[in-house]
Amino acid sequence: MRNLFLTAATLAAVTALAAGAAQAEGVLNLYNWGNYTSPDMIKKFEDKYGVKVTITDFDSNDTALAKVEAGGSGFDLVVPSAGFVGIFAEKGLIQKLDLSKLPNHKNIEPQWMSVAWDPGREWSVPWQWGSTGVSVNTKDYGGDINTSAIFMDPPAELVGKVNVVPEMGDVMLLATLYEGGKVCDDNPEVMKKVRDGLVAAKPKWMSMDYSTVEKMINHDYSATVDWNGSALRQRLANPDIKWGYPKEGYGLWMDNVVLLKDAKNVDNAYKFLDFIMEPENAAMISAFARYANGITGSEAFMPADMKDAPELVPPAEFKDKGQFATICTGKALDFQKAIWAELQK
Amino acid sequence: MAEAPARIHRFSVADLPGFKTVALVVFVALYAPILTLVVYSFNAGDSPSQWQGWSLDWYRLAWQNDQVKSATAVSLKVAFAAAILSTALATFAALGTTRRKAFPGQTFIYVMINQPLMVPEIVTAVALLLVFAMVKQATGYNGLGYLILAHSAFCVPFAYLPIRARLEGMDLTLETAASDLYASSWQTFRRVTLPLLMPAILAGAMLAFVTSLDDVVITEFIKSPGQDTLPTYMLGQLRRAMKPDVNAISTALLGVTLILLSSFFLLSKKKD
């Protein structure tokens, strides 16, 4: 008798639990780069929709892809970089967005509406974007900083005081464009020039490291290949530091939100996607992550020190010089790796 | 005995020339970076390496950060569960490999138990990712169970080694005496072996706890939504500039590890 009672009680409890799980409408699982999601924006979303958002961090596109590809990851939304959106789509890991559920889709800036990795913007929504260029302390060098010559052929004032971030894709992109090539060039003659240029330039560099914000502010070096968000932080600490958009061509990157095919909280995901395309909310992401967001009208809500930041929005004359950093394949990649290995010596 | 050591010229590393210098260099190399981290966690400015005065701001900020809070909770839950589970398993394994006659294949079993110490962690991580992904898809369960199981598995050798060492060091007289006095084998275990073994079991549990708390690779691969632990949370900060709140979290983590390792040391000293 007692057993029967226990069984009944357990059954009741299990049913209640299962029901609880089924009703778990109030959840959304976001998988994003670390330190990249504005807590204030998340709080606002949670309060507005009564949805509990979990944020889980990844540290590289490859980690994110590997986890999602293994299946059963449990995430709803992921924020891969531009080149990876196509890979997620090709592997059938993400679903096409139902634009009728995204009234704010119209807020995407025209230049981000039709992009190489997602023509028509049917698979992904902008999160943050930025550029790769050069950051220069203008007290040490007064000449033109809008050129990759800063590190490919450093002017006398900068010789021995230049840093290059050890990021193969970004550096190879700038160097190839500087030598007159194109993104992922596989022309041996062009790549020979790129190699010779870099090898000749390397003795004039001081270092190849990542911690540029610290070292530019501390004046350990006078110029560096960098990303615009770092440059913004450098300028705020030292107004002499300026951001250059190499006129030979500079790099662009964008991180985008995609909806996973096996997402369990699709309705909440749509609410979130629409929510972050609201200018005020997009500005909250920017205020936290310190990059531009690609949403029209968000400028009005940006913090004062970012509103007219020259690092965030390229001036008109350089606007069409930006090239998207894609992941090269085949011969182009082999060239890059060989040159890169030589630079590491 | 008292005057003997003075006359015997035993070899001692300390007599080698340059011993003090080498020791000093090694200690500085080991501890200077950690000390720097601790000091800079009290920095007032928001740069991780420029000193701008003392403050507790970063501790306060880290404490108020919801993601840090949830990561701490996950870390502690997993570490507690994994420590208990792995220590229980390790205790049985240690008893099974010492308190009985030697049997063929004993070395093989010993190697099997200590497998996590030898197989590269990344290999285990990838293997677990694949298997757990299948289980996740089949069951739809996404809870902490995966992390706890995985952590328990690689914590077993850390708990096993001190327990086994203690069992090998304990001679059988007391246990034999208990049997002579008609104690059943359970009574012998419960009243004699277990109390004698307790310091080693606690020490093993603490080592397991610390090992679980520190793990990055396996956790990064198998965590489900909302299951960032402190180390994976900190790893996630890498892409963007690190702020001193990471220093503050590291210092706190260091403190916990230090307390546990000291207790481990004290416990294993006891009765030796």
Interface residues (C-beta under 8 A of the other chain):
Chain A: N29 L30 Y31 W33 G34 N35 Y36 P39 T54 I55 T56 D57 F58 D59 S60 T63 A66 K67 A70 G71 G72 S73 G74 F75 V213 E214 I217 N218 G229 S230 R233 A237 A289
Chain B: S47 P48 S49 Q50 N65 D66 Q67 L129 L130 F132 A133 M134 V135 K136 Q137 N142 E220 F221 K223 S224 P225 G226 Q227 D228 T232 Y233 L235 G236 Q237 L238 R239 R240 A241 K243
